[in-house]
């Protein structure tokens, strides 16, 4: 019958030791069944002994160049051979080394890995053909102690391209910490003078590989460590080359097998064994090999950039274009940001709805900037002809990125304009009330002023102050105060909790009934998190999973708290839609934190949502209260009481209030407007300053930004930092960026960078004010004429 499933790895290990090949890489799925391969190799280690050493040899080459035939001839194996594609994926086969050879080599087993051919015609029509070949080559070279690179004259350029990507990938991944031995095997070379004739060609190939190694190292910012091909892969110019004669005498079905082929393969085998004796001081075991399979496969899976290119030169050209594109991208974003700030100011100053005209203006601006970016791209391809040849297939990708950016900027700027219009509408009634109150007060002040002037006795400052205060109190008390808008924030919260996920409405009603509508009776967030783990969909397998779940939930709670803080920091009134935004944030973050090891149930989501909303409730109430108090028309007038008294006093004494009015206008209108303009523009200027201030371009592109974070983690080498980054990379990146911004703006030579940027903006605003003042004077003089 069929053996139990837990015994299958043991059976497969026995078959592998008997000489049968085992599939390492699934050719159809393009993946390594890592648990299966690891289990089989563990059983092999148990069967032969943990102290047995294994040497891994791989052959790699273009399809139909005789890779399997070479291995079969060299080691007496039976890998499938035929014209066309006969091997799919990668297979490994074990050979036991015995007798004197075992003592000479120092190894007990030889692991042979045969791979499918690269550049297979049936795969070239796929969009990820480069990625498939490059991943396969990197994987098998990373696993091997020695790699035979099967070269034929007609396919040498393809192998060179693939080898370039392997070198670049090894630099990027830094996975194995070893240098595989590289042996170039030149097929179908029968002339005994071939080594001498190919000397210059081989030197040229090595020079090219040295060049691409330096180019790749420059891209990865490790030029000092990797300067030539042999810094990454072990290669001896005398022993790491082999020449194999053609397999057949003549052509056609009657051609005989060449004896020279077997002789040259035997000579190559002897040379390989001599190299094996000296190539590794540390001799890995089967346990080391299955760990290497796991680490290398994980590294290959994580690397999704370099494998998609034909060669390193294409990758370098793409990287160069990406850096240029980052500047065009920022030019578009900065222009739209500056326009948005100006549009918000115009909305606040306008009494009519100007959204339609602003939208047209925005569309024209974005179209203009998009056209400029596309012209930059076209100019780049015209001016850099060599790079353009390598990047033709990626040009449309950048065009699409520019078009997508333009659409996103229009949506983002339109949303901000709509928010400004909504905010302006909410202030409109308040401003109207304040204006009506001011007119009435000013009329009363002038009436009382006339009465004071008609009296014979002159009033001193103290008497004027008493007179003004009595008049002010009398008039302000007579102003009808509108009833505050009745807003039930708790009812809004309960309603939105029911509406957001209708399936939870019964749970919400039950919880409201339990706490009798008093949300402060809800358990604390710590208690909710402690009890909530009874609500995972399946029991935890171990304490590590439980601890991870606790940390992820705490992280989500902290992010939601920060989200609420950002909402209440806005200069606006509470809006019922804020609850929907918060609930969406909760659900989105909880979903992101779930893994295949645990997932949160609907009961947990309900408890957690209630807890976060209960924490946000007092903050939203405080937000509404502060807005109402800040924008109370009577309190707004009370803040201007001192200004009105100064006017009253100046009119009483001199009848000339021009200086006082100018000072009042500057203090109460001009100064706040300047502060607001500086605050709105400062964020964009800080971003621009950081993008241009770092020569390494850490903040130019997202890739550079991630590299900077990785490098910082490596330099600090703090377990807590690594843990925080792994637990929640987005939150860590935001915190890291916030710290870098603070560090960038810190005191330098007596001034902060923030002060310098703010001063530059202030100078620009002062110039605008002077220009407008001069224009006003010209218009006034012209009207007098």
KOLDRENVEX-755957 format. One line per 3 residues: their letters; for each residue x, y, z of C-alpha. Coordinates in steps of 0.1 Angstrom, whole numbers, plus 5000, padded with zeros to 4 digits. Last residue first. Layout:
N
a) X Y Z  ...
END
This chain:
785
xxx) 4946 6121 4873  4934 6108 4907  4928 6073 4892
xxx) 4964 6071 4880  4978 6080 4913  4957 6053 4930
xxx) 4966 6027 4904  5003 6035 4908  5001 6034 4946
xxx) 4983 6000 4944  5009 5986 4921  5036 5998 4945
xxx) 5019 5980 4974  5015 5948 4953  5052 5948 4944
xxx) 5062 5955 4980  5039 5927 4992  5054 5902 4967
xxx) 5089 5912 4977  5079 5906 5014  5065 5872 5005
xxx) 5098 5861 4988  5119 5874 5018  5096 5855 5041
xxx) 5100 5823 5021  5138 5826 5023  5136 5833 5061
xxx) 5115 5802 5066  5141 5781 5048  5169 5796 5070
xxx) 5149 5792 5102  5142 5756 5093  5179 5750 5087
xxx) 5184 5761 5123  5207 5790 5130  5239 5794 5150
xxx) 5262 5776 5127  5238 5747 5122  5209 5741 5145
xxx) 5187 5711 5135  5166 5710 5104  5183 5679 5089
xxx) 5181 5661 5122  5144 5668 5126  5139 5656 5090
xxx) 5160 5625 5097  5139 5617 5128  5107 5621 5109
xxx) 5121 5598 5082  5129 5571 5107  5095 5574 5123
xxx) 5077 5571 5090  5100 5542 5079  5094 5523 5112
xxx) 5056 5527 5108  5058 5513 5073  5081 5485 5083
xxx) 5059 5471 5110  5071 5440 5128  5103 5436 5107
xxx) 5113 5473 5112  5106 5472 5150  5125 5440 5154
xxx) 5155 5453 5134  5155 5485 5155  5152 5465 5187
xxx) 5181 5443 5177  5204 5473 5171  5231 5470 5145
xxx) 5234 5508 5143  5254 5506 5110  5233 5478 5095
xxx) 5200 5494 5104  5213 5527 5089  5223 5508 5057
xxx) 5189 5493 5054  5172 5527 5059  5194 5543 5033
xxx) 5187 5514 5008  5150 5519 5014  5153 5556 5005
xxx) 5174 5548 4975  5147 5525 4962  5120 5551 4969
xxx) 5139 5577 4948  5156 5610 4955  5157 5609 4993
xxx) 5190 5590 4997  5205 5607 4966  5241 5600 4977
xxx) 5249 5637 4974  5224 5647 5000  5213 5683 4999
xxx) 5191 5682 4968  5163 5659 4980  5165 5672 5015
xxx) 5160 5708 5003  5131 5699 4981  5113 5681 5009
xxx) 5120 5710 5033  5106 5734 5007  5074 5714 5003
xxx) 5068 5714 5040  5076 5751 5044  5051 5763 5018
xxx) 5020 5760 5039  5037 5771 5072  5052 5802 5055
xxx) 5018 5812 5040  5001 5807 5074  5027 5829 5092
xxx) 5024 5856 5065  4986 5855 5068  4988 5858 5106
xxx) 5012 5888 5103  4992 5906 5077  4958 5905 5094
xxx) 4959 5912 5131  4994 5928 5135  4998 5945 5101
xxx) 4962 5957 5101  4964 5971 5136  4997 5988 5129
xxx) 4983 6003 5097  4951 6014 5114  4971 6030 5142
xxx) 4993 6049 5117  4963 6061 5096  4941 6070 5127
xxx) 4942 6107 5124  4913 6125 5143  4939 6135 5169
xxx) 4927 6128 5204  4893 6112 5202  4902 6094 5169
xxx) 4934 6080 5185  4915 6068 5216  4887 6051 5197
xxx) 4913 6034 5174  4933 6022 5203  4900 6009 5220
xxx) 4890 5991 5189  4924 5973 5188  4921 5963 5224
xxx) 4887 5948 5218  4898 5927 5189  4900 5895 5209
xxx) 4866 5902 5223  4852 5903 5187  4864 5867 5181
xxx) 4849 5858 5214  4816 5872 5204  4817 5854 5170
xxx) 4825 5820 5186  4852 5806 5163  4877 5794 5188
xxx) 4851 5782 5212  4832 5762 5186  4865 5747 5172
xxx) 4878 5739 5206  4845 5721 5215  4845 5701 5182
xxx) 4881 5689 5186  4875 5681 5223  4845 5659 5213
xxx) 4866 5643 5186  4894 5636 5212  4869 5623 5238
xxx) 4855 5597 5212  4889 5586 5198  4896 5561 5227
xxx) 4860 5547 5224  4866 5544 5186  4898 5524 5192
xxx) 4881 5501 5217  4850 5496 5196  4871 5487 5166
xxx) 4892 5462 5186  4862 5445 5200  4845 5443 5166
xxx) 4877 5432 5148  4883 5405 5175  4848 5391 5171
xxx) 4853 5391 5133  4883 5368 5138  4919 5377 5136
xxx) 4943 5356 5115  4973 5334 5125  5003 5317 5109
xxx) 4994 5325 5073  4997 5362 5083  4974 5390 5094
xxx) 4989 5424 5099  4976 5439 5066  4940 5430 5074
xxx) 4943 5448 5108  4957 5479 5091  4929 5481 5065
xxx) 4901 5474 5090  4914 5501 5115  4920 5527 5087
xxx) 4885 5521 5073  4870 5525 5108  4889 5558 5112
xxx) 4878 5572 5078  4842 5562 5086  4844 5579 5120
xxx) 4857 5611 5104  4827 5612 5081  4807 5625 5111
xxx) 4827 5658 5108  4844 5676 5137  4852 5713 5129
xxx) 4883 5725 5112  4919 5735 5118  4934 5700 5114
xxx) 4951 5686 5145  4920 5665 5153  4925 5644 5122
xxx) 4963 5639 5127  4957 5628 5163  4931 5603 5151
xxx) 4957 5588 5127  4983 5587 5154  4959 5567 5176
xxx) 4952 5544 5147  4989 5538 5143  4993 5530 5180
xxx) 4964 5505 5179  4978 5489 5148  5012 5484 5166
xxx) 4995 5470 5197  4977 5445 5175  5010 5435 5157
xxx) 5028 5431 5190  5000 5409 5205  4999 5388 5173
xxx) 5037 5383 5174  5036 5373 5210  5009 5347 5202
xxx) 5028 5334 5173  5060 5331 5194  5040 5313 5222
xxx) 5033 5283 5199  5007 5269 5175  4981 5296 5184
xxx) 4945 5283 5183  4925 5290 5151  4903 5319 5140
xxx) 4917 5343 5166  4891 5354 5191  4907 5343 5223
xxx) 4934 5367 5214  4911 5395 5222  4913 5391 5259
xxx) 4948 5407 5264  4942 5432 5235  4909 5443 5251
xxx) 4924 5446 5286  4953 5468 5272  4927 5489 5253
xxx) 4909 5496 5285  4875 5479 5291  4844 5499 5281
xxx) 4828 5518 5310  4840 5551 5294  4817 5544 5266
xxx) 4786 5549 5287  4758 5538 5264  4745 5513 5290
xxx) 4779 5494 5289  4761 5461 5282  4734 5476 5260
xxx) 4760 5494 5239  4779 5461 5236  4748 5442 5224
xxx) 4740 5469 5199  4775 5468 5185  4774 5430 5182
xxx) 4741 5431 5164  4755 5458 5140  4785 5437 5132
xxx) 4772 5421 5100  4763 5456 5088  4801 5465 5086
xxx) 4804 5502 5082  4768 5510 5090  4766 5498 5126
xxx) 4799 5514 5136  4788 5546 5117  4756 5548 5137
xxx) 4773 5542 5171  4799 5569 5163  4774 5594 5151
xxx) 4753 5588 5182  4784 5595 5204  4791 5627 5184
xxx) 4757 5642 5191  4759 5676 5175  4734 5704 5184
xxx) 4746 5736 5166  4751 5764 5191  4722 5788 5195
xxx) 4729 5822 5180  4738 5850 5204  4717 5882 5199
xxx) 4740 5913 5205  4727 5934 5234  4754 5921 5257
xxx) 4780 5932 5232  4766 5967 5232  4765 5973 5269
xxx) 4798 5956 5276  4816 5977 5249  4800 6010 5261
xxx) 4810 6004 5297  4845 5994 5285  4849 6025 5263
xxx) 4839 6050 5291  4863 6033 5316  4891 6033 5290
xxx) 4885 6070 5281  4886 6079 5318  4919 6061 5322
xxx) 4934 6077 5291  4923 6112 5301  4890 6128 5292
xxx) 4887 6165 5282  4859 6185 5297  4836 6204 5274
xxx) 4815 6175 5262  4809 6175 5224  4839 6153 5218
xxx) 4826 6125 5241  4792 6125 5223  4809 6122 5189
xxx) 4829 6092 5201  4798 6075 5214  4783 6077 5179
xxx) 4816 6065 5164  4818 6035 5188  4781 6026 5181
xxx) 4786 6025 5144  4818 6004 5149  4799 5980 5171
xxx) 4771 5975 5147  4794 5970 5118  4816 5946 5138
xxx) 4786 5925 5148  4775 5922 5112  4810 5912 5102
xxx) 4813 5886 5129  4780 5871 5119  4791 5869 5083
xxx) 4825 5855 5093  4809 5827 5113  4785 5819 5085
xxx) 4814 5817 5061  4837 5796 5083  4819 5763 5075
xxx) 4817 5773 5039  4855 5780 5038  4862 5746 5053
xxx) 4841 5729 5026  4859 5750 4999  4893 5741 5014
xxx) 4884 5704 5015  4872 5706 4978  4905 5723 4969
xxx) 4925 5695 4987  4905 5668 4969  4911 5685 4936
xxx) 4949 5686 4943  4950 5649 4951  4929 5639 4921
xxx) 4949 5661 4897  4981 5648 4912  4971 5612 4908
xxx) 4961 5617 4871  4995 5633 4863  5014 5606 4882
xxx) 4996 5580 4861  5006 5597 4829  5042 5601 4840
xxx) 5043 5564 4851  5028 5553 4818  5055 5572 4799
xxx) 5081 5556 4821  5068 5521 4814  5066 5530 4776
xxx) 5104 5536 4776  5113 5503 4792  5115 5483 4760
xxx) 5138 5509 4744  5161 5510 4774  5193 5492 4762
xxx) 5194 5511 4729  5186 5544 4748  5217 5539 4770
xxx) 5239 5541 4739  5219 5569 4723  5220 5592 4754
xxx) 5209 5626 4739  5179 5613 4720  5166 5590 4748
xxx) 5171 5618 4774  5154 5643 4751  5123 5621 4748
xxx) 5122 5617 4786  5126 5655 4791  5098 5661 4765
xxx) 5076 5636 4784  5082 5656 4816  5075 5689 4799
xxx) 5042 5675 4785  5032 5663 4820  5040 5697 4834
xxx) 5018 5715 4808  4990 5689 4812  4993 5694 4850
xxx) 4990 5731 4847  4961 5730 4822  4941 5705 4844
xxx) 4947 5727 4875  4934 5758 4857  4903 5739 4846
xxx) 4898 5727 4882  4903 5762 4895  4877 5776 4872
xxx) 4852 5750 4884  4860 5754 4920  4855 5792 4920
xxx) 4824 5793 4942  4819 5829 4952  4831 5850 4982
xxx) 4867 5844 4975  4896 5850 4999  4896 5815 5014
xxx) 4893 5800 4979  4922 5822 4967  4944 5810 4996
xxx) 4936 5774 4989  4944 5779 4952  4978 5794 4961
xxx) 4987 5764 4983  4974 5740 4955  4996 5758 4929
xxx) 5027 5753 4951  5019 5716 4955  5012 5712 4918
xxx) 5046 5727 4908  5063 5706 4935  5047 5674 4923
xxx) 5056 5680 4887  5092 5690 4894  5095 5660 4918
xxx) 5086 5635 4891  5110 5652 4867  5138 5649 4892
xxx) 5130 5612 4900  5130 5605 4863  5166 5614 4861
xxx) 5174 5589 4889  5153 5563 4872  5171 5569 4839
xxx) 5205 5561 4856  5190 5530 4873  5177 5518 4839
xxx) 5211 5524 4823  5227 5504 4851  5203 5475 4847
xxx) 5208 5475 4809  5245 5474 4815  5240 5446 4840
xxx) 5224 5423 4815  5190 5414 4801  5171 5430 4829
xxx) 5142 5416 4850  5165 5397 4874  5179 5430 4888
xxx) 5147 5442 4904  5127 5414 4921  5152 5401 4947
xxx) 5132 5386 4976  5126 5353 4959  5163 5349 4951
xxx) 5172 5356 4987  5147 5331 5000  5160 5305 4976
xxx) 5196 5312 4987  5188 5309 5024  5167 5277 5022
xxx) 5191 5259 4998  5221 5270 5020  5204 5255 5050
xxx) 5199 5223 5030  5236 5223 5021  5249 5230 5056
xxx) 5230 5200 5070  5243 5179 5041  5279 5188 5052
xxx) 5301 5216 5039  5339 5213 5036  5357 5244 5048
xxx) 5391 5248 5031  5375 5248 4997  5391 5250 4962
xxx) 5423 5230 4967  5413 5194 4962  5383 5204 4940
xxx) 5407 5220 4915  5425 5187 4910  5392 5169 4906
xxx) 5381 5194 4879  5413 5189 4860  5408 5152 4860
xxx) 5372 5157 4848  5383 5180 4820  5408 5153 4807
xxx) 5380 5128 4808  5357 5151 4788  5384 5157 4763
xxx) 5389 5119 4758  5351 5112 4756  5347 5139 4729
xxx) 5378 5128 4710  5363 5093 4706  5337 5110 4683
xxx) 5304 5092 4680  5295 5081 4645  5273 5100 4620
xxx) 5247 5078 4601  5217 5099 4611  5232 5131 4596
xxx) 5264 5150 4604  5302 5143 4605  5319 5127 4634
xxx) 5297 5135 4664  5303 5147 4699  5324 5177 4690
xxx) 5356 5183 4710  5354 5198 4745  5377 5226 4756
xxx) 5381 5234 4793  5389 5265 4813  5392 5271 4851
xxx) 5427 5257 4853  5450 5283 4839  5430 5315 4843
xxx) 5419 5305 4878  5385 5317 4888  5367 5320 4922
xxx) 5335 5340 4919  5327 5374 4936  5361 5391 4939
xxx) 5372 5371 4909  5351 5392 4886  5368 5425 4896
xxx) 5365 5455 4919  5340 5443 4946  5347 5455 4981
xxx) 5358 5491 4975  5331 5497 4949  5303 5489 4974
xxx) 5277 5515 4966  5252 5491 4950  5252 5509 4916
xxx) 5290 5512 4919  5293 5475 4926  5272 5467 4895
xxx) 5294 5489 4873  5326 5474 4888  5314 5439 4882
xxx) 5303 5449 4847  5339 5460 4840  5355 5429 4854
xxx) 5331 5408 4833  5341 5427 4802  5378 5423 4810
xxx) 5372 5386 4815  5355 5383 4781  5383 5401 4764
xxx) 5408 5378 4781  5389 5349 4767  5388 5363 4732
xxx) 5426 5369 4734  5434 5334 4746  5410 5317 4722
xxx) 5437 5307 4697  5461 5295 4724  5435 5273 4741
xxx) 5422 5261 4707  5456 5248 4695  5445 5212 4700
xxx) 5416 5218 4675  5384 5201 4684  5363 5228 4699
xxx) 5326 5218 4699  5319 5230 4734  5339 5255 4755
xxx) 5336 5248 4792  5342 5278 4813  5348 5268 4850
xxx) 5336 5291 4879  5344 5281 4915  5317 5294 4938
xxx) 5328 5322 4962  5312 5320 4996  5292 5343 5019
xxx) 5260 5327 5007  5235 5355 5006  5250 5389 4998
xxx) 5218 5396 4978  5228 5427 4959  5264 5416 4951
xxx) 5253 5381 4941  5225 5396 4920  5250 5418 4901
xxx) 5273 5388 4894  5244 5366 4883  5231 5395 4860
xxx) 5265 5396 4843  5266 5358 4840  5233 5360 4821
xxx) 5246 5386 4797  5278 5366 4791  5258 5334 4785
xxx) 5237 5351 4759  5268 5365 4741  5285 5331 4740
xxx) 5255 5314 4723  5269 5308 4688  5304 5300 4701
xxx) 5293 5274 4725  5297 5278 4763  5287 5254 4791
xxx) 5294 5272 4823  5305 5245 4847  5297 5257 4882
xxx) 5317 5246 4913  5307 5249 4950  5271 5251 4940
xxx) 5240 5265 4956  5246 5301 4945  5254 5290 4910
xxx) 5221 5271 4909  5200 5300 4922  5216 5328 4902
xxx) 5213 5309 4869  5176 5300 4876  5167 5336 4886
xxx) 5184 5350 4855  5167 5326 4832  5132 5332 4846
xxx) 5136 5370 4849  5148 5373 4813  5118 5354 4801
xxx) 5094 5376 4822  5074 5390 4792  5070 5355 4777
xxx) 5077 5351 4740  5112 5338 4748  5099 5308 4768
xxx) 5093 5283 4739  5127 5293 4724  5146 5283 4756
xxx) 5171 5310 4764  5186 5289 4793  5186 5251 4792
xxx) 5171 5232 4821  5195 5224 4849  5215 5194 4861
xxx) 5228 5195 4897  5254 5169 4906  5260 5163 4943
xxx) 5294 5145 4949  5296 5126 4982  5323 5117 5008
xxx) 5346 5147 5003  5383 5151 5012  5393 5151 4976
xxx) 5423 5128 4979  5409 5106 5006  5377 5101 4987
xxx) 5396 5094 4954  5416 5067 4972  5385 5046 4977
xxx) 5350 5059 4975  5330 5089 4964  5293 5084 4965
xxx) 5274 5101 4937  5242 5120 4945  5218 5134 4918
xxx) 5201 5168 4917  5175 5179 4892  5167 5215 4880
xxx) 5137 5229 4862  5126 5212 4830  5151 5190 4812
xxx) 5144 5178 4777  5140 5210 4758  5153 5207 4722
xxx) 5174 5178 4709  5175 5149 4733  5190 5139 4766
xxx) 5175 5127 4799  5200 5124 4827  5214 5090 4830
xxx) 5247 5093 4848  5281 5078 4841  5300 5107 4857
xxx) 5317 5126 4828  5297 5112 4799  5263 5117 4816
xxx) 5274 5151 4829  5285 5162 4794  5253 5148 4778
xxx) 5232 5167 4803  5249 5200 4793  5250 5193 4756
xxx) 5244 5228 4742  5207 5222 4735  5194 5251 4757
xxx) 5219 5277 4768  5242 5267 4797  5247 5258 4833
xxx) 5263 5227 4849  5264 5224 4886  5287 5207 4911
xxx) 5280 5204 4948  5306 5188 4971  5293 5169 5001
xxx) 5309 5161 5034  5297 5134 5058  5298 5144 5095
xxx) 5260 5143 5100  5259 5106 5090  5248 5088 5059
xxx) 5212 5080 5068  5205 5110 5091  5220 5135 5065
xxx) 5199 5119 5038  5169 5123 5060  5177 5160 5065
xxx) 5181 5163 5027  5146 5148 5022  5130 5171 5047
xxx) 5147 5202 5032  5136 5193 4997  5100 5188 5008
xxx) 5098 5219 5029  5115 5240 5002  5093 5229 4973
xxx) 5115 5250 4950  5097 5272 4925  5093 5277 4888
xxx) 5058 5261 4888  5064 5240 4857  5102 5234 4861
xxx) 5099 5225 4897  5134 5232 4911  5151 5204 4931
xxx) 5137 5173 4914  5155 5143 4928  5177 5121 4906
xxx) 5180 5083 4913  5214 5071 4925  5206 5047 4953
xxx) 5213 5075 4978  5185 5096 4962  5162 5066 4964
xxx) 5169 5062 5001  5163 5099 5006  5130 5097 4988
xxx) 5119 5069 5011  5129 5089 5042  5111 5120 5028
xxx) 5080 5098 5022  5078 5085 5058  5056 5113 5071
xxx) 5031 5106 5044  5024 5071 5055  5033 5045 5029
xx) 5009 5037 5001  5000 5000 5000
END
